[in-house]
Structure formats: structure tokens, C-alpha cells
Amino acid sequence: MERANPCIGCGACCAYYRVSFYWGEIDEVVPGGFPSEYVEKLNDFRAVIKGTNQPEPRCAALAGEIGKTAHCSIHCVRSSACREFEASYVNGLPNERCDQARAKYGLEPLTPESWRPHGVPTAA
């Protein structure tokens, strides 16, 4: 049975945090890596995704409306920082950073029930 994914359409984390990662992940260094057109230099070792290193961050690769139709336009080549960010309860534990990002956009925090398969009732 397919699991519900409350991250689809959300995008709050992509418009709340600065996203920095090791510069060696960029496609200029590694074929198929993170697209360099979305990168700004942070320092000698770190890159930052364009749009996220400002007071009101929003990833340059984020498309759509947060909480409704938001999605990553480069999902298959996203940075390690993006791949490692876990939504609350995706693995059974809350993530305060996910909850904070969602709250900024008026979205409820995720719960364990947010991840139950479609059509499966909760235990009574």
C-alpha cells in the first residue's frame, strides 16, 4: 500500500533555512551533481543554494506555492543537505526544524498519522 507523503506540496523547509553544502557536490566537479546555476559561493569549502542565504530565504529551485503545490524542480540532483533533512515523524521521531518551517507558513506540524498509508484507518 502506498504511503502518504505530506512533504509533497509543502516546501516550507525550502523557504525557511539557508541550505549550504560541500562545494564538491556541484556538477562542475562531479558529473550529474548539484546544478551550478543554482549555487553561490559561501566560503572556500561551502556552497549555498541561491535564494537561501538571505533574510527571507526561498530556494531558487523551489517551484509552486508553499503548502499547496510546492515542489523541488531539481529533486533528482538535490544537495546532500536537502537529502538529509528529515520531515517530522518520517522515521518515527519529531523534527523541530520541520515543525518551525511549517509553522511559519501556517501549516500544522506533522504527526505519526501524517505518514500512514492512504486508506488505512488509525488504530482505535
C-alpha positions as protocol buffer text, in pm:
chain_id: "A"
residue {
  index: 1
  type: MET
  ca { x: 0 y: 0 z: 0 }
}
residue {
  index: 2
  type: GLU
  ca { x: 134 y: 345 z: -91 }
}
residue {
  index: 3
  type: ARG
  ca { x: 238 y: 568 z: 195 }
}
residue {
  index: 4
  type: ALA
  ca { x: 107 y: 923 z: 215 }
}
residue {
  index: 5
  type: ASN
  ca { x: 383 y: 1181 z: 178 }
}
residue {
  index: 6
  type: PRO
  ca { x: 295 y: 1511 z: 345 }
}
residue {
  index: 7
  type: CYS
  ca { x: 612 y: 1670 z: 204 }
}
residue {
  index: 8
  type: ILE
  ca { x: 460 y: 1672 z: -143 }
}
residue {
  index: 9
  type: GLY
  ca { x: 316 y: 2018 z: -186 }
}
residue {
  index: 10
  type: CYS
  ca { x: 470 y: 2153 z: 138 }
}
residue {
  index: 11
  type: GLY
  ca { x: 805 y: 2318 z: 57 }
}
residue {
  index: 12
  type: ALA
  ca { x: 823 y: 2504 z: 390 }
}
residue {
  index: 13
  type: CYS
  ca { x: 1176 y: 2387 z: 471 }
}
residue {
  index: 14
  type: CYS
  ca { x: 1289 y: 2509 z: 126 }
}
residue {
  index: 15
  type: ALA
  ca { x: 1172 y: 2859 z: 213 }
}
residue {
  index: 16
  type: TYR
  ca { x: 1287 y: 2879 z: 573 }
}
residue {
  index: 17
  type: TYR
  ca { x: 1652 y: 2770 z: 601 }
}
residue {
  index: 18
  type: ARG
  ca { x: 1984 y: 2856 z: 440 }
}
residue {
  index: 19
  type: VAL
  ca { x: 2097 y: 2548 z: 251 }
}
residue {
  index: 20
  type: SER
  ca { x: 2472 y: 2506 z: 243 }
}
residue {
  index: 21
  type: PHE
  ca { x: 2677 y: 2204 z: 141 }
}
residue {
  index: 22
  type: TYR
  ca { x: 3028 y: 2098 z: 37 }
}
residue {
  index: 23
  type: TRP
  ca { x: 3126 y: 2264 z: -291 }
}
residue {
  index: 24
  type: GLY
  ca { x: 3248 y: 1928 z: -429 }
}
residue {
  index: 25
  type: GLU
  ca { x: 2884 y: 1823 z: -491 }
}
residue {
  index: 26
  type: ILE
  ca { x: 2847 y: 2074 z: -776 }
}
residue {
  index: 27
  type: ASP
  ca { x: 2814 y: 1944 z: -1133 }
}
residue {
  index: 28
  type: GLU
  ca { x: 3129 y: 2133 z: -1233 }
}
residue {
  index: 29
  type: VAL
  ca { x: 3317 y: 1891 z: -1006 }
}
residue {
  index: 30
  type: VAL
  ca { x: 3102 y: 1578 z: -1021 }
}
residue {
  index: 31
  type: PRO
  ca { x: 2911 y: 1488 z: -1339 }
}
residue {
  index: 32
  type: GLY
  ca { x: 2541 y: 1478 z: -1254 }
}
residue {
  index: 33
  type: GLY
  ca { x: 2599 y: 1675 z: -934 }
}
residue {
  index: 34
  type: PHE
  ca { x: 2407 y: 1971 z: -800 }
}
residue {
  index: 35
  type: PRO
  ca { x: 2347 y: 2219 z: -1085 }
}
residue {
  index: 36
  type: SER
  ca { x: 2599 y: 2503 z: -1062 }
}
residue {
  index: 37
  type: GLU
  ca { x: 2345 y: 2759 z: -1190 }
}
residue {
  index: 38
  type: TYR
  ca { x: 2171 y: 2728 z: -851 }
}
residue {
  index: 39
  type: VAL
  ca { x: 2487 y: 2785 z: -648 }
}
residue {
  index: 40
  type: GLU
  ca { x: 2656 y: 3077 z: -477 }
}
residue {
  index: 41
  type: LYS
  ca { x: 2991 y: 3054 z: -301 }
}
residue {
  index: 42
  type: LEU
  ca { x: 2961 y: 3068 z: 77 }
}
residue {
  index: 43
  type: ASN
  ca { x: 3331 y: 3024 z: 160 }
}
residue {
  index: 44
  type: ASP
  ca { x: 3631 y: 2826 z: 34 }
}
residue {
  index: 45
  type: PHE
  ca { x: 3468 y: 2494 z: 121 }
}
residue {
  index: 46
  type: ARG
  ca { x: 3094 y: 2550 z: 122 }
}
residue {
  index: 47
  type: ALA
  ca { x: 2837 y: 2646 z: -139 }
}
residue {
  index: 48
  type: VAL
  ca { x: 2489 y: 2779 z: -72 }
}
residue {
  index: 49
  type: ILE
  ca { x: 2177 y: 2735 z: -283 }
}
residue {
  index: 50
  type: LYS
  ca { x: 2074 y: 3062 z: -446 }
}
residue {
  index: 51
  type: GLY
  ca { x: 1790 y: 3229 z: -266 }
}
residue {
  index: 52
  type: THR
  ca { x: 1854 y: 3067 z: 71 }
}
residue {
  index: 53
  type: ASN
  ca { x: 2128 y: 3297 z: 202 }
}
residue {
  index: 54
  type: GLN
  ca { x: 1904 y: 3597 z: 268 }
}
residue {
  index: 55
  type: PRO
  ca { x: 1674 y: 3721 z: 547 }
}
residue {
  index: 56
  type: GLU
  ca { x: 1365 y: 3568 z: 380 }
}
residue {
  index: 57
  type: PRO
  ca { x: 1508 y: 3253 z: 221 }
}
residue {
  index: 58
  type: ARG
  ca { x: 1348 y: 3068 z: -66 }
}
residue {
  index: 59
  type: CYS
  ca { x: 1540 y: 2809 z: -263 }
}
residue {
  index: 60
  type: ALA
  ca { x: 1579 y: 2908 z: -629 }
}
residue {
  index: 61
  type: ALA
  ca { x: 1479 y: 2552 z: -725 }
}
residue {
  index: 62
  type: LEU
  ca { x: 1150 y: 2563 z: -530 }
}
residue {
  index: 63
  type: ALA
  ca { x: 852 y: 2586 z: -763 }
}
residue {
  index: 64
  type: GLY
  ca { x: 486 y: 2636 z: -676 }
}
residue {
  index: 65
  type: GLU
  ca { x: 301 y: 2762 z: -371 }
}
residue {
  index: 66
  type: ILE
  ca { x: 418 y: 2660 z: -24 }
}
residue {
  index: 67
  type: GLY
  ca { x: 172 y: 2429 z: 147 }
}
residue {
  index: 68
  type: LYS
  ca { x: -21 y: 2359 z: -172 }
}
residue {
  index: 69
  type: THR
  ca { x: 174 y: 2291 z: -490 }
}
residue {
  index: 70
  type: ALA
  ca { x: 537 y: 2340 z: -385 }
}
residue {
  index: 71
  type: HIS
  ca { x: 794 y: 2104 z: -529 }
}
residue {
  index: 72
  type: CYS
  ca { x: 1165 y: 2086 z: -599 }
}
residue {
  index: 73
  type: SER
  ca { x: 1233 y: 2147 z: -966 }
}
residue {
  index: 74
  type: ILE
  ca { x: 1567 y: 1962 z: -939 }
}
residue {
  index: 75
  type: HIS
  ca { x: 1469 y: 1688 z: -693 }
}
residue {
  index: 76
  type: CYS
  ca { x: 1677 y: 1413 z: -856 }
}
residue {
  index: 77
  type: VAL
  ca { x: 2000 y: 1617 z: -814 }
}
residue {
  index: 78
  type: ARG
  ca { x: 1927 y: 1799 z: -486 }
}
residue {
  index: 79
  type: SER
  ca { x: 2211 y: 1865 z: -242 }
}
residue {
  index: 80
  type: SER
  ca { x: 2314 y: 1638 z: 43 }
}
residue {
  index: 81
  type: ALA
  ca { x: 2172 y: 1894 z: 288 }
}
residue {
  index: 82
  type: CYS
  ca { x: 1831 y: 1856 z: 124 }
}
residue {
  index: 83
  type: ARG
  ca { x: 1851 y: 1477 z: 108 }
}
residue {
  index: 84
  type: GLU
  ca { x: 1948 y: 1457 z: 475 }
}
residue {
  index: 85
  type: PHE
  ca { x: 1672 y: 1683 z: 606 }
}
residue {
  index: 86
  type: GLU
  ca { x: 1401 y: 1466 z: 757 }
}
residue {
  index: 87
  type: ALA
  ca { x: 1041 y: 1570 z: 800 }
}
residue {
  index: 88
  type: SER
  ca { x: 885 y: 1517 z: 1141 }
}
residue {
  index: 89
  type: TYR
  ca { x: 798 y: 1154 z: 1205 }
}
residue {
  index: 90
  type: VAL
  ca { x: 915 y: 1025 z: 866 }
}
residue {
  index: 91
  type: ASN
  ca { x: 1128 y: 786 z: 1072 }
}
residue {
  index: 92
  type: GLY
  ca { x: 917 y: 791 z: 1386 }
}
residue {
  index: 93
  type: LEU
  ca { x: 1078 y: 1095 z: 1551 }
}
residue {
  index: 94
  type: PRO
  ca { x: 975 y: 1460 z: 1556 }
}
residue {
  index: 95
  type: ASN
  ca { x: 1197 y: 1719 z: 1387 }
}
residue {
  index: 96
  type: GLU
  ca { x: 1169 y: 2060 z: 1547 }
}
residue {
  index: 97
  type: ARG
  ca { x: 1323 y: 2225 z: 1240 }
}
residue {
  index: 98
  type: CYS
  ca { x: 1048 y: 2082 z: 1017 }
}
residue {
  index: 99
  type: ASP
  ca { x: 782 y: 2196 z: 1265 }
}
residue {
  index: 100
  type: GLN
  ca { x: 929 y: 2551 z: 1277 }
}
residue {
  index: 101
  type: ALA
  ca { x: 934 y: 2583 z: 899 }
}
residue {
  index: 102
  type: ARG
  ca { x: 578 y: 2456 z: 865 }
}
residue {
  index: 103
  type: ALA
  ca { x: 456 y: 2692 z: 1141 }
}
residue {
  index: 104
  type: LYS
  ca { x: 596 y: 2996 z: 958 }
}
residue {
  index: 105
  type: TYR
  ca { x: 360 y: 2917 z: 671 }
}
residue {
  index: 106
  type: GLY
  ca { x: 59 y: 2836 z: 888 }
}
residue {
  index: 107
  type: LEU
  ca { x: 90 y: 2461 z: 840 }
}
residue {
  index: 108
  type: GLU
  ca { x: 21 y: 2218 z: 1123 }
}
residue {
  index: 109
  type: PRO
  ca { x: 316 y: 2012 z: 1250 }
}
residue {
  index: 110
  type: LEU
  ca { x: 338 y: 1661 z: 1112 }
}
residue {
  index: 111
  type: THR
  ca { x: 241 y: 1369 z: 1334 }
}
residue {
  index: 112
  type: PRO
  ca { x: 295 y: 993 z: 1308 }
}
residue {
  index: 113
  type: GLU
  ca { x: -50 y: 974 z: 1147 }
}
residue {
  index: 114
  type: SER
  ca { x: 73 y: 1205 z: 870 }
}
residue {
  index: 115
  type: TRP
  ca { x: 272 y: 910 z: 736 }
}
residue {
  index: 116
  type: ARG
  ca { x: 13 y: 632 z: 749 }
}
residue {
  index: 117
  type: PRO
  ca { x: -75 y: 462 z: 421 }
}
residue {
  index: 118
  type: HIS
  ca { x: -372 y: 601 z: 228 }
}
residue {
  index: 119
  type: GLY
  ca { x: -698 y: 435 z: 323 }
}
residue {
  index: 120
  type: VAL
  ca { x: -567 y: 271 z: 640 }
}
residue {
  index: 121
  type: PRO
  ca { x: -761 y: 381 z: 947 }
}
residue {
  index: 122
  type: THR
  ca { x: -577 y: 467 z: 1267 }
}
residue {
  index: 123
  type: ALA
  ca { x: -595 y: 212 z: 1548 }
}
residue {
  index: 124
  type: ALA
  ca { x: -892 y: 257 z: 1777 }
}
